[in-house]
Amino acid sequence: MMVMCFIIGLTSAEHGNSNEIAYYSNKEGEWYWYIHIMNADGSEPIQLASGGTPAWSWNGAKIAFSYGSNGFLGDEVDILVIDVNGENRVNLTQGEHKRNLFPAWSPDGTKIAFWSDRDGQPDIYVMNSDGTNPINLTRDAHYEDRPTWSPDGTRIAFGALQVPRGEQNMSDIFVMDADGANRINLTQNPEAVNQFPAWSPDGTRIAFEASPNPNRWFAPVNIHVMNADGSHPVILTEERRFASEGLPTWSPSGKQIAFHRREPDSRDDIFVINADGTGLLNITETLQIEEINPAWNPAPEEISTRERLATTWGEVKR
């Protein structure tokens, strides 16, 4: 089973629109996942390509995402690059025959951090944006998850199990220098699950998903926000006993956070909430389709990506 991650690009005159959110979805009963781009209010979704875990470049010119011929959750997953209009695909990790997921662009666009098990265990790697010079930054027995860059590009945050996988599933949020040095535990909660961090655009806060009481029956997973040094963590979304929320992403202004939510009686939907916890809104509200892993376009509001894609792909999800 092979999976790959793609990246999508524009010319400098064709930057994306910060009022757009990319995400991946599938229809009930399907194994394949598809990248979509929609307005930040959930309107006018356009299907871009098959794959998952999308990530915009700093200027909205490209999207990195995972893809595999048998679904991106397969045994072989690659990271590729593709223009936003669907052209010029380039496989950045071709030939590794391993799983490479959760790409994240550095703020200057020269590097991509990502998750990979190519060395036999899940670690955080960084490579040049053309796929050259991949380096393992963590190289340990712990299970790391999605990386996120600080806005100044000097540090990377990520989640990791506190003990080797299989002994305990508790995890914390860590931060390290961009070269892997000076690893610091920000949450330090041995009884909780803290994972999938997202750095705010101004660098002062980190959003993440957490379950403070994971051993509780149907313990909820909610979105939390803390200062970038790990202080003053607060729950952003109302604790819902059966809800599972995750993979937060900040709007370019830092005023809103998008995330996905799953409840037992519904599918996954994309929600948006103000950074102070007010104004929660379901922006997809679909019953037969799962929408997961939103990624907010960080580019200025210029030319709409959807307008460029409409003639290329000609497909709108309804």
C-alpha positions as CSV (number, residue, x, y, z in Angstrom):
1,M,0.0,0.0,0.0
2,M,1.6,3.3,-1.1
3,V,0.8,6.8,0.2
4,M,2.3,10.1,-0.8
5,C,2.3,13.8,0.3
6,F,1.8,16.5,-2.3
7,I,2.5,20.2,-2.5
8,I,0.7,22.7,-4.7
9,G,2.1,26.0,-6.0
10,L,1.3,29.4,-7.6
11,T,3.4,32.1,-9.2
12,S,4.2,35.1,-7.0
13,A,1.2,36.9,-8.6
14,E,-1.2,34.2,-7.7
15,H,-1.0,33.9,-3.9
16,G,-3.9,32.3,-2.1
17,N,-6.6,33.8,0.0
18,S,-6.3,33.9,3.8
19,N,-10.1,33.4,4.0
20,E,-9.6,29.8,2.7
21,I,-9.2,26.6,4.6
22,A,-7.9,23.3,3.2
23,Y,-8.9,20.0,4.7
24,Y,-9.3,16.4,3.7
25,S,-12.5,14.3,3.5
26,N,-14.1,11.1,2.4
27,K,-17.6,9.8,1.7
28,E,-19.1,7.1,3.9
29,G,-17.9,3.7,2.8
30,E,-14.9,5.0,0.8
31,W,-11.3,4.3,1.7
32,Y,-9.9,7.2,-0.4
33,W,-9.5,10.7,1.0
34,Y,-9.5,13.9,-0.9
35,I,-8.0,17.4,-0.3
36,H,-10.5,20.2,-0.6
37,I,-10.3,24.0,-0.3
38,M,-13.2,26.1,0.9
39,N,-14.0,29.6,2.1
40,A,-13.4,30.1,5.8
41,D,-17.2,30.1,6.3
42,G,-17.4,26.7,4.7
43,S,-18.9,27.8,1.4
44,E,-17.8,26.8,-2.1
45,P,-15.6,23.8,-1.4
46,I,-13.5,22.6,-4.3
47,Q,-11.9,19.2,-4.6
48,L,-8.2,19.5,-5.3
49,A,-6.6,16.1,-5.3
50,S,-6.6,12.7,-3.5
51,G,-4.6,12.6,-0.2
52,G,-4.6,14.0,3.3
53,T,-2.8,16.1,6.0
54,P,-2.7,19.3,3.9
55,A,-0.3,22.2,4.8
56,W,-0.1,25.6,3.1
57,S,3.2,27.2,2.2
58,W,3.8,30.6,3.9
59,N,2.5,32.6,0.9
60,G,-0.4,30.3,0.0
61,A,1.4,29.4,-3.2
62,K,1.7,25.7,-2.3
63,I,0.1,22.9,-0.3
64,A,1.9,19.9,1.1
65,F,-0.2,16.8,1.7
66,S,0.0,13.1,2.0
67,Y,-1.1,10.7,-0.7
68,G,-1.1,7.0,-1.4
69,S,-2.4,4.9,-4.3
70,N,-4.3,2.8,-1.8
71,G,-5.2,5.5,0.7
72,F,-2.9,7.8,2.6
73,L,-3.1,5.6,5.8
74,G,-1.3,2.8,4.0
75,D,2.2,1.3,4.7
76,E,3.9,3.6,2.1
77,V,3.2,7.3,2.2
78,D,5.1,10.0,0.4
79,I,5.2,13.8,0.5
80,L,4.8,15.5,-2.8
81,V,4.5,19.1,-4.2
82,I,1.9,20.3,-6.6
83,D,0.8,23.7,-7.9
84,V,-2.5,25.0,-6.5
85,N,-4.0,24.6,-10.0
86,G,-3.1,20.9,-9.8
87,E,0.0,21.1,-12.0
88,N,3.7,20.4,-11.5
89,R,3.5,17.5,-9.0
90,V,6.9,16.5,-7.5
91,N,7.4,13.6,-5.1
92,L,9.7,14.7,-2.3
93,T,10.2,11.4,-0.5
94,Q,9.9,8.9,-3.4
95,G,11.6,5.6,-2.9
96,E,11.6,5.6,0.9
97,H,8.8,2.9,1.0
98,K,7.8,4.2,4.5
99,R,5.1,6.5,5.9
100,N,5.8,10.2,5.7
101,L,3.0,12.4,7.0
102,F,2.1,15.8,8.5
103,P,4.3,18.1,6.4
104,A,4.8,21.6,7.8
105,W,6.5,24.5,5.9
106,S,9.0,26.7,7.6
107,P,8.0,30.4,7.6
108,D,10.6,31.2,5.0
109,G,9.6,28.4,2.7
110,T,13.0,26.8,2.6
111,K,12.3,23.7,4.8
112,I,9.6,21.2,5.4
113,A,9.3,19.4,8.8
114,F,7.4,16.1,8.8
115,W,6.6,12.9,10.6
116,S,8.2,9.6,9.3
117,D,8.9,6.1,10.4
118,R,11.6,5.5,7.9
119,D,14.2,4.7,10.6
120,G,11.9,2.1,12.2
121,Q,10.0,4.4,14.6
122,P,8.0,7.6,14.3
123,D,10.3,10.6,14.5
124,I,10.3,14.3,13.4
125,Y,12.4,15.1,10.3
126,V,13.2,18.2,8.4
127,M,14.2,18.4,4.7
128,N,14.8,21.1,2.2
129,S,11.6,22.2,0.4
130,D,12.8,20.3,-2.7
131,G,13.1,17.1,-0.7
132,T,16.9,17.0,-0.3
133,N,18.9,16.5,2.8
134,P,16.3,14.9,5.2
135,I,17.5,14.9,8.8
136,N,16.0,13.0,11.8
137,L,15.6,15.6,14.6
138,T,14.3,13.4,17.4
139,R,15.7,9.9,16.9
140,D,14.5,8.3,20.1
141,A,12.1,5.6,21.3
142,H,9.2,7.9,21.8
143,Y,6.3,8.3,19.3
144,E,6.2,11.9,18.0
145,D,3.3,13.5,16.1
146,R,2.6,16.5,13.8
147,P,5.3,19.2,13.9
148,T,4.6,22.9,13.8
149,W,7.0,25.8,13.3
150,S,7.3,28.9,15.4
151,P,6.6,32.0,13.3
152,D,10.2,33.1,13.4
153,G,11.4,29.6,12.2
154,T,13.7,29.0,15.1
155,R,11.7,26.3,16.9
156,I,9.5,23.3,16.3
157,A,6.7,22.1,18.6
158,F,5.3,18.6,18.5
159,G,3.6,16.0,20.6
160,A,5.3,12.9,21.9
161,L,4.7,9.9,24.1
162,Q,6.4,10.3,27.5
163,V,7.5,6.6,27.5
164,P,8.2,4.2,24.6
165,R,5.0,3.3,22.7
166,G,3.2,0.3,24.1
167,E,4.0,1.0,27.7
168,Q,1.7,4.0,28.1
169,N,-0.3,6.2,25.7
170,M,0.1,9.5,27.7
171,S,1.7,12.3,25.7
172,D,3.0,15.8,26.2
173,I,3.7,18.8,24.0
174,F,7.4,19.5,23.4
175,V,9.4,22.3,21.8
176,M,12.9,22.1,20.4
177,D,15.3,24.2,18.3
178,A,14.9,23.9,14.5
179,D,18.0,21.7,14.5
180,G,16.6,19.3,17.2
181,A,18.5,20.7,20.1
182,N,17.2,21.9,23.5
183,R,14.1,19.7,23.7
184,I,11.7,21.0,26.4
185,N,8.5,19.5,27.8
186,L,5.8,22.2,27.8
187,T,2.9,20.4,29.4
188,Q,4.5,18.0,31.8
189,N,1.3,16.1,32.6
190,P,2.0,12.3,33.0
191,E,-1.7,11.6,33.4
192,A,-3.0,13.3,30.2
193,V,-2.9,13.1,26.4
194,N,-1.6,16.4,24.9
195,Q,-0.8,16.3,21.2
196,F,-1.0,17.9,17.7
197,P,0.1,21.5,18.6
198,A,-0.4,24.5,16.4
199,W,1.6,27.7,16.9
200,S,-0.2,31.0,16.8
201,P,0.8,33.5,14.1
202,D,2.3,36.0,16.6
203,G,4.3,33.2,18.4
204,T,2.8,33.8,21.8
205,R,0.4,30.8,22.1
206,I,0.1,27.2,21.1
207,A,-3.2,25.5,20.5
208,F,-3.4,21.7,20.9
209,E,-5.8,18.8,21.5
210,A,-5.9,17.3,25.0
211,S,-7.7,14.8,27.1
212,P,-6.9,15.6,30.7
213,N,-8.6,12.4,32.0
214,P,-8.0,9.8,29.2
215,N,-8.8,6.9,31.5
216,R,-12.3,8.2,32.1
217,W,-15.1,6.4,30.3
218,F,-15.6,8.2,26.9
219,A,-13.3,11.0,28.1
220,P,-13.6,14.0,25.7
221,V,-10.7,15.3,23.6
222,N,-11.0,19.1,23.5
223,I,-9.0,22.0,22.1
224,H,-6.8,23.8,24.5
225,V,-4.6,26.9,24.3
226,M,-1.5,27.8,26.4
227,N,1.3,30.3,26.3
228,A,4.2,29.4,24.1
229,D,6.2,28.6,27.2
230,G,3.6,26.1,28.4
231,S,2.1,28.4,31.1
232,H,-1.6,29.1,31.6
233,P,-3.3,26.3,29.7
234,V,-7.0,26.7,29.2
235,I,-9.7,24.6,27.6
236,L,-11.0,26.6,24.6
237,T,-14.0,24.4,23.7
238,E,-16.8,23.3,26.0
239,E,-16.1,19.9,27.5
240,R,-18.4,17.5,25.7
241,R,-18.4,14.0,27.2
242,F,-18.5,12.1,23.9
243,A,-16.8,14.7,21.7
244,S,-13.4,14.2,20.1
245,E,-11.8,17.4,18.8
246,G,-8.4,17.8,17.2
247,L,-5.8,19.1,14.8
248,P,-6.3,22.9,15.4
249,T,-5.1,25.5,13.0
250,W,-5.0,29.3,13.5
251,S,-6.4,32.0,11.2
252,P,-3.6,34.4,9.9
253,S,-4.9,37.1,12.2
254,G,-4.7,34.8,15.2
255,K,-8.3,35.7,16.1
256,Q,-9.9,32.3,15.2
257,I,-9.0,28.6,15.4
258,A,-10.4,25.9,13.1
259,F,-10.5,22.2,14.1
260,H,-12.5,19.1,13.5
261,R,-15.0,17.4,15.8
262,R,-16.4,13.9,15.9
263,E,-19.3,12.8,18.0
264,P,-20.8,9.3,18.2
265,D,-24.0,10.3,16.4
266,S,-22.4,12.3,13.6
267,R,-19.5,12.4,11.2
268,D,-16.4,14.5,11.5
269,D,-17.1,18.2,10.7
270,I,-14.9,21.3,10.6
271,F,-15.6,23.9,13.3
272,V,-14.3,27.5,13.8
273,I,-14.1,29.2,17.1
274,N,-12.8,32.6,18.3
275,A,-9.5,32.5,20.1
276,D,-11.2,33.5,23.3
277,G,-13.6,30.5,23.1
278,T,-16.7,32.4,21.9
279,G,-18.5,32.0,18.6
280,L,-18.3,28.3,18.0
281,L,-19.6,27.5,14.5
282,N,-19.9,24.2,12.5
283,I,-18.9,25.3,8.9
284,T,-19.4,22.0,7.1
285,E,-22.4,20.2,8.7
286,T,-22.4,17.1,6.5
287,L,-23.9,13.8,7.5
288,Q,-22.4,11.4,4.9
289,I,-18.9,13.0,4.6
290,E,-16.1,13.2,7.0
291,E,-14.1,16.4,7.0
292,I,-10.8,16.3,9.0
293,N,-7.5,18.2,9.5
294,P,-8.3,21.9,8.6
295,A,-5.3,24.0,7.5
296,W,-5.8,27.8,7.3
297,N,-4.2,29.6,4.3
298,P,-1.7,32.1,5.8
299,A,-1.5,34.2,2.7
300,P,-2.9,37.8,2.3
301,E,-6.4,38.1,0.9
302,E,-5.6,38.4,-2.8
303,I,-6.8,36.0,-5.6
304,S,-9.1,33.3,-4.6
305,T,-7.7,29.8,-4.9
306,R,-11.2,28.5,-5.6
307,E,-11.5,30.7,-8.7
308,R,-8.3,29.2,-10.2
309,L,-9.3,25.6,-9.4
310,A,-12.8,25.7,-10.7
311,T,-11.8,25.4,-14.3
312,T,-9.1,22.9,-13.5
313,W,-11.0,20.4,-11.4
314,G,-14.6,21.3,-12.1
315,E,-15.9,19.6,-9.0
316,V,-17.6,21.1,-6.0
317,K,-18.6,19.0,-3.0
318,R,-22.3,19.3,-2.2
